[in-house]
Amino acid sequence: MAAPVADPYASQYQPQPDSYASQYQPQPDPYASQYPPQQDPYANQYQPQPDPYDQPPAVLPVDDADGNSVSSSDREDVQEARADYEDALAEGDKSDIEEAREEYEEQYEEVYGGDSD
């Protein structure tokens, strides 16, 4: 079998670069820096928002419900439970949030709840 013969006109059929193509490329917006992007006011409309009244207290009191002083180690235990709860909130896993919140509430009630007698 004979070797294939090269087509002498093959170079004529190759696409040539378009000298005008660079003119039609999208250009950056010269006014983009003057107008900052606007936030969509309806973006979070249908997403559940956290209840501001359903949060743990921001500052732990020095005394419990009966007026007795709370030891610093007990306050640290409550603060650690609160930190775990806040970490769970940040992660967003619903089961972890519920578990951490229950642990925090139990720790808080144990330290600040007062005597039940």
C-alpha positions in Angstrom: 0.0 0.0 0.0 1.3 3.4 -0.9 1.9 6.1 1.6 -0.8 8.8 1.8 -0.1 11.9 -0.2 -0.1 15.2 1.6 -2.7 17.7 0.4 -0.9 20.8 -1.0 -4.0 22.9 -0.3 -4.5 21.9 3.3 -3.0 25.1 4.7 -5.6 27.1 2.9 -8.4 25.4 4.8 -6.9 26.0 8.3 -8.7 28.7 10.3 -6.7 31.9 10.4 -6.6 34.1 13.5 -9.1 36.9 13.4 -7.4 40.3 13.8 -10.6 41.9 14.9 -11.4 39.3 17.6 -9.7 41.3 20.4 -12.1 44.2 19.7 -15.1 42.2 20.6 -13.8 40.8 23.9 -15.8 42.0 27.0 -14.1 45.0 28.6 -14.1 45.7 32.3 -16.7 48.1 33.6 -15.1 51.5 34.2 -17.8 52.5 36.7 -17.7 49.3 38.8 -15.5 50.9 41.5 -17.8 53.9 41.8 -20.8 51.8 42.7 -20.4 49.1 45.4 -22.4 46.0 45.0 -25.9 46.2 46.6 -27.1 43.6 48.9 -30.4 42.0 48.1 -32.9 43.0 50.8 -35.0 39.9 50.1 -32.1 37.4 50.2 -32.7 36.2 53.8 -36.4 36.8 53.9 -37.5 33.1 53.9 -34.6 31.7 55.9 -35.3 31.1 59.6 -33.8 33.7 61.8 -32.5 33.0 65.3 -34.8 34.1 68.1 -33.0 36.9 70.0 -34.7 35.9 73.2 -33.8 32.3 73.0 -30.1 32.9 73.7 -28.0 32.1 76.8 -27.3 35.1 79.1 -24.3 37.2 77.8 -22.7 37.8 81.2 -22.6 35.3 84.0 -23.6 36.7 87.4 -21.3 36.4 90.4 -24.2 35.3 92.7 -26.7 32.4 92.3 -30.5 32.7 92.6 -30.3 32.6 96.4 -27.7 35.4 96.5 -24.8 33.0 97.3 -21.4 33.6 95.7 -20.5 31.3 92.8 -17.0 29.9 92.8 -14.8 30.7 89.8 -14.4 27.0 88.9 -18.2 26.7 88.7 -18.4 29.8 86.5 -15.6 28.3 84.3 -17.6 25.1 83.9 -20.7 27.2 82.8 -18.5 29.2 80.4 -17.0 26.1 78.9 -20.5 24.7 78.3 -21.5 28.0 76.8 -18.5 27.9 74.5 -19.4 24.4 73.3 -23.0 25.6 72.7 -21.7 28.6 70.7 -19.4 26.3 68.7 -22.4 24.1 67.9 -24.4 27.1 66.8 -21.5 28.2 64.4 -21.3 24.7 62.9 -25.1 24.5 62.4 -25.7 20.8 63.0 -29.2 20.8 64.6 -28.6 17.7 66.8 -25.3 19.1 68.1 -26.9 22.4 68.9 -29.7 20.8 70.8 -27.3 18.5 72.8 -24.9 21.4 73.6 -27.8 23.7 74.6 -29.2 21.0 77.0 -25.8 20.5 78.5 -25.4 24.3 78.9 -28.8 24.7 80.5 -28.2 21.8 82.9 -24.8 23.3 83.9 -26.3 26.7 84.3 -29.2 25.5 86.4 -26.8 23.4 88.5 -24.7 26.4 89.3 -27.2 29.3 89.3 -30.5 27.5 89.9 -30.4 27.8 93.7 -31.7 25.4 96.3 -35.0 23.6 95.7 -35.9 23.3 99.4 
